[in-house]
Amino acid sequence: MKTRWEYTNILEQCISAISSFPNRSVVLGPVASTVLSQFLLGKYFSPYKIQKMLKNKGENHAYKDVHKRIQRLYSLELIERVPEDQIHGERTLHNPIFYRLTIGGLFNLLYENGDVMFTEDKKKIFLYHGDNIIFNTFIYPYIEQSTLIGIKGSFLPEIIFDYISKCCGIIDEIIEGLAGDGGFRPFPIDLFRWSEVPGEYDIQTVRKMANEFEVDFSEESKIEKYNDERTIKISDKNHCVIIQLNQKMNSATLTVHDGRTCELIVEQVEDDDELIVKKKGTFRQDVALSVMGDRVQSNLLNLAFSILMAVKIGGTEADFVEARVPIDTKDFEILTQDAKAMDLIEETHKLFTERYRLFSELKNMNSNT
């Protein structure tokens, strides 16, 4: 299991990569949307090949119309040209230009374009476009790529893509929210008052530091101050954090035993000698990513529960009752051979069992009063 520190860094990298495509959630016309979805079925295609694929599906579009849509998708950075040295055995006398999906294009298909749900051979999406930051962030930590390629039925891929689509929606909301706020604004977090440690608030201080800097302090942790009270040490038998004031006492350096360092803000209370130590947070790191992580985990639990119950979450109560869909036995067998998937299912089962136990205890308590 990844620590909160590691998971936050992964989410930050994902947001950073996707935010570089400003047209990722543009609403496309029906023809452009269909053209874009064809790029899911292989590594790259020429405009002529796309036109031929559409014709085989019964959609007769003139080459100039397909080419026009492809140029539009290219200008939106939803597709990109493939370098010649990456094209193998595809050249003809006409020397066509080949295009492939960008991360922005894949995001658009997963989030805005419902055609993904109706792609005939969904395993091709993971086969040809499996190595991307969206899947690496939201699905591969819980289900192996090989498992997704091996699944042949429709039920499991549909609920998996529904989960990924919801995650893309969360990403888009976070990016838009940050952009609307004028960027990654400062959001300092109060840690402690310098004069109050060591003191009666040591337990709260240790817990706060452990939470903010991912240090697993034990109950026997202690705080001491030395070096003319310019240095604070928080430690137990296995962990240590040292915080040292700078000369001007307007900042401090925090050093963790594992080598991590962090610059802290030190503010002096007006008309007082009191120093307040704060973490240099940003809205991105300390609010948006935390909210994003919680919402992704909630959607992940819904995915796991849907797999367990073989139902699609959502709709009316009648839909919930009638939506039971049998999982293909072979797909179920493939899923049970995936250690990551089984860990997800087992953790979901444990959580549900524990929550049910708590509700039962509350029910019994209320019955006895």
C-alpha positions in Angstrom: 0.0 0.0 0.0 1.2 3.5 -0.9 1.5 6.1 1.8 -0.6 9.3 1.6 2.6 11.2 0.8 3.3 8.8 -2.2 -0.4 8.8 -3.4 -0.6 12.6 -3.3 2.5 12.8 -5.5 0.9 10.4 -8.0 -2.3 12.4 -8.1 -0.3 15.6 -8.6 1.7 14.1 -11.5 -1.6 13.0 -13.1 -3.2 16.4 -12.8 0.0 18.1 -14.1 0.1 15.8 -17.2 -3.6 16.2 -18.0 -3.8 20.0 -17.3 -1.3 20.5 -20.2 -4.1 19.7 -22.6 -6.5 22.7 -22.4 -9.0 21.1 -24.8 -9.2 17.8 -23.1 -12.9 18.2 -22.2 -14.1 19.9 -25.4 -17.5 18.7 -26.6 -17.1 17.4 -30.2 -19.6 17.1 -32.9 -20.9 13.5 -33.7 -18.6 13.0 -36.7 -15.4 14.3 -35.0 -16.3 12.2 -31.9 -16.7 9.1 -34.0 -13.4 9.8 -35.9 -11.6 10.3 -32.6 -12.9 7.1 -31.2 -11.5 5.1 -34.1 -8.0 5.9 -32.8 -8.7 3.6 -29.8 -8.5 0.6 -32.1 -4.8 0.8 -32.9 -1.5 2.5 -32.2 -1.9 5.0 -35.0 -3.9 5.5 -38.3 -3.8 7.6 -41.5 -6.8 9.7 -42.5 -7.4 7.2 -45.4 -7.4 4.3 -43.0 -9.9 6.0 -40.7 -12.2 6.7 -43.6 -12.0 3.0 -44.6 -12.8 1.9 -41.0 -15.8 4.2 -40.8 -17.0 2.8 -44.2 -16.8 -0.7 -42.8 -19.1 0.4 -40.0 -21.6 1.6 -42.5 -20.7 5.3 -42.2 -19.9 6.7 -45.6 -18.0 10.0 -45.2 -16.0 11.6 -48.0 -12.3 11.6 -47.5 -12.1 15.4 -47.4 -14.7 15.4 -44.5 -12.7 12.9 -42.5 -9.5 14.7 -43.2 -11.1 18.0 -42.1 -12.2 16.4 -38.8 -8.7 15.0 -38.3 -7.1 18.4 -38.8 -9.6 19.8 -36.2 -8.7 17.1 -33.7 -5.0 17.8 -34.4 -5.4 21.5 -33.8 -7.1 20.7 -30.4 -4.1 18.5 -29.5 -6.4 15.5 -29.1 -4.3 13.6 -31.6 -0.6 14.1 -32.7 1.5 13.2 -35.7 3.6 10.0 -35.4 7.3 10.5 -36.0 8.5 8.6 -39.1 11.0 6.5 -37.2 8.1 5.1 -35.1 6.1 3.9 -38.1 6.8 0.3 -39.1 5.8 -1.2 -42.5 3.0 1.2 -43.1 4.4 3.3 -45.9 2.8 3.5 -49.3 3.4 5.5 -52.5 1.1 8.2 -51.2 3.4 8.6 -48.1 0.4 9.3 -45.7 0.7 11.1 -42.4 -0.1 8.9 -39.4 -1.8 10.2 -36.2 -2.3 8.8 -32.7 -4.1 9.7 -29.6 -2.6 12.1 -27.1 -3.3 11.9 -23.4 -5.7 14.8 -24.0 -7.5 12.8 -26.6 -7.7 9.7 -24.5 -9.0 11.8 -21.6 -11.7 13.2 -23.9 -12.8 9.8 -25.0 -12.9 8.4 -21.5 -14.7 11.4 -20.0 -16.8 13.2 -22.6 -17.2 10.6 -25.3 -19.7 7.8 -24.6 -18.5 5.8 -27.7 -15.9 4.2 -25.5 -18.6 2.2 -23.7 -19.7 0.8 -27.0 -16.4 0.0 -28.6 -16.6 -3.5 -30.0 -13.3 -4.8 -28.7 -12.6 -2.9 -25.5 -9.5 -4.9 -24.8 -7.8 -3.0 -27.6 -7.9 0.1 -25.5 -5.7 -1.5 -22.9 -3.7 -3.3 -25.5 -2.8 -0.3 -27.7 -3.2 2.6 -25.2 -2.5 0.8 -21.9 0.7 2.7 -20.9 -0.7 6.1 -19.9 -0.9 8.1 -16.7 -4.7 7.8 -16.4 -4.7 4.0 -16.2 -1.5 3.9 -14.2 -3.1 6.2 -11.6 -6.6 4.9 -11.3 -6.9 1.3 -12.5 -3.5 -0.6 -12.7 -2.9 -0.3 -8.9 -6.0 -2.4 -8.5 -6.4 -4.5 -11.6 -3.6 -5.8 -13.8 -3.4 -4.7 -17.4 -3.1 -8.3 -18.5 -6.4 -9.0 -16.7 -8.2 -6.2 -18.5 -6.9 -7.4 -21.9 -8.1 -11.0 -21.1 -11.7 -10.1 -20.2 -14.1 -10.8 -23.1 -17.5 -10.0 -21.7 -19.2 -6.6 -21.6 -20.2 -6.2 -18.0 -16.8 -5.8 -16.3 -15.4 -3.4 -18.9 -18.4 -1.2 -18.8 -18.3 -0.7 -15.0 -14.5 -0.3 -15.1 -14.8 2.4 -17.8 -17.6 4.0 -15.9 -15.3 4.2 -12.8 -12.4 5.7 -15.0 -14.8 8.2 -16.5 -15.8 9.4 -13.0 -12.2 9.7 -12.0 -11.6 11.8 -15.2 -14.5 14.0 -14.1 -12.9 14.6 -10.7 -9.6 15.5 -12.4 -11.4 18.0 -14.7 -13.2 19.6 -11.8 -10.0 20.0 -9.8 -8.1 21.5 -12.7 -10.9 23.9 -13.6 -11.3 24.9 -9.9 -7.6 25.6 -9.6 -7.5 27.6 -12.9 -10.5 29.6 -11.8 -8.8 30.4 -8.5 -5.9 32.0 -10.4 -3.5 29.1 -10.0 -2.1 27.2 -7.1 -2.6 29.8 -4.3 -0.8 29.6 -1.0 -2.6 27.7 1.8 -0.3 27.6 4.9 -1.2 25.1 7.6 -0.7 25.9 11.2 1.5 23.3 13.0 2.3 24.6 16.5 3.5 27.6 18.5 7.2 27.6 19.2 6.9 28.6 22.9 4.3 25.8 23.6 6.7 22.9 22.9 7.6 21.0 24.9 4.5 21.4 27.0 1.0 20.3 27.6 0.1 20.1 23.9 2.9 17.7 23.0 0.5 14.8 22.1 -1.5 17.0 19.6 1.8 18.4 18.1 3.2 14.9 17.5 0.0 13.7 15.9 -0.1 16.8 13.7 3.5 16.4 12.6 3.0 12.7 12.0 0.0 13.3 9.8 1.4 16.2 7.8 4.9 14.6 7.1 4.1 10.9 7.0 6.1 9.9 10.1 4.8 7.0 12.1 5.6 8.2 15.6 4.8 5.9 18.5 2.9 6.8 21.7 6.4 7.0 23.4 7.4 10.0 21.2 9.0 12.9 23.0 9.7 16.6 22.2 12.8 18.4 23.3 14.3 21.8 22.6 18.0 22.7 22.6 20.6 24.9 20.9 19.4 28.0 22.8 15.8 26.9 22.1 16.4 27.4 18.4 16.1 23.7 17.6 13.2 21.2 18.3 13.5 17.5 18.1 10.6 15.1 17.9 11.6 11.5 18.2 10.9 7.9 19.3 13.1 4.8 19.0 12.8 4.6 15.2 11.8 8.0 14.0 13.1 11.5 14.3 12.1 15.0 13.0 14.4 18.0 13.6 13.2 21.6 13.1 15.7 24.4 13.2 15.0 28.1 13.1 17.0 30.3 10.7 18.9 33.4 12.0 16.1 35.8 11.3 13.5 33.5 12.9 11.2 33.9 9.9 11.5 30.4 8.6 12.7 27.0 9.7 14.1 23.8 8.1 12.4 20.5 8.9 14.5 17.3 8.4 13.1 13.8 8.7 15.3 10.8 9.6 14.8 9.3 6.1 16.4 12.3 4.5 13.4 14.3 3.5 13.5 18.1 4.1 10.9 20.8 4.1 11.0 24.6 4.5 8.5 25.8 7.0 7.0 29.3 7.5 7.6 31.0 10.9 5.3 34.0 11.6 5.6 36.3 14.5 2.3 37.4 16.1 1.8 41.1 15.9 2.8 43.0 19.1 4.0 39.7 20.6 7.2 37.6 20.6 5.1 34.5 19.9 6.3 32.4 16.8 3.8 30.3 14.9 5.2 27.5 12.7 3.3 26.7 9.5 3.7 24.2 6.7 4.2 25.8 3.2 1.1 24.3 1.7 -0.8 25.2 -1.5 -4.4 24.7 -2.4 -3.2 22.0 -4.9 -1.3 19.9 -2.4 -3.2 20.3 0.8 -6.9 20.7 -0.2 -7.5 19.7 -3.8 -5.5 16.5 -3.8 -6.9 15.4 -0.5 -10.5 15.9 -1.8 -9.6 14.2 -5.0 -8.1 11.2 -3.3 -11.2 10.8 -1.1 -13.5 11.0 -4.1 -11.5 8.5 -6.1 -11.5 6.1 -3.2 -15.2 6.4 -2.9 -15.6 5.6 -6.6 -13.2 2.7 -6.3 -15.4 1.2 -3.5 -18.4 1.5 -5.8 -16.5 -0.3 -8.5 -15.5 -3.1 -6.2 -19.0 -3.4 -4.8 -20.4 -3.5 -8.3 -18.1 -6.4 -9.1 -19.2 -8.2 -6.0 -22.9 -7.7 -6.5 -22.8 -7.8 -10.3 -25.0 -4.7 -10.5 -24.5 -1.2 -11.8 -24.6 1.4 -9.1 -27.0 4.2 -9.8 -30.5 4.8 -11.1 -33.8 4.2 -9.3 -34.5 1.5 -6.7 -36.2 -0.5 -9.4 -33.2 -0.2 -11.7 -31.0 -1.3 -8.9 -33.1 -4.5 -8.4 -33.5 -5.3 -12.0 -30.0 -4.4 -13.1 -28.3 -7.6 -12.0 -26.2 -8.9 -14.9 -24.5 -12.3 -14.7 -20.7 -12.0 -15.0 -19.2 -14.3 -17.6 -17.7 -17.3 -15.7 -14.4 -17.1 -17.6 -14.1 -13.4 -16.9 -14.8 -14.1 -13.2 -12.1 -16.8 -13.3 -9.6 -14.3 -14.9 -10.4 -11.7 -12.2 -9.9 -14.2 -9.4 -6.3 -14.9 -10.7 -5.4 -11.2 -10.3 -3.9 -10.7 -6.9 -4.5 -6.9 -7.0 -8.1 -7.3 -7.9 -8.7 -9.9 -5.2 -7.0 -7.6 -2.6 -9.4 -4.8 -3.7 -12.4 -7.1 -3.4 -11.3 -8.5 0.0 -10.6 -5.1 1.5 -14.0 -3.9 0.3 -15.6 -6.9 1.9 -13.8 -6.3 5.2 -14.9 -2.6 5.2 -18.5 -3.5 4.4 -18.5 -6.2 7.2 -17.0 -3.8 9.7 -19.4 -1.0 8.9 -22.4 -3.4 9.0 -21.2 -4.6 12.5 -21.1 -1.0 13.7 -24.6 -0.3 12.4 -25.8 -3.5 14.0 -24.3 -2.4 17.4 -26.0 1.0 17.1 -29.3 -0.7 16.3 -29.0 -3.0 19.3 -28.1 0.0 21.5 -31.2 1.9 20.3 -33.4 -1.1 20.8 -32.3 -1.5 24.5 -32.9 2.2 25.4 
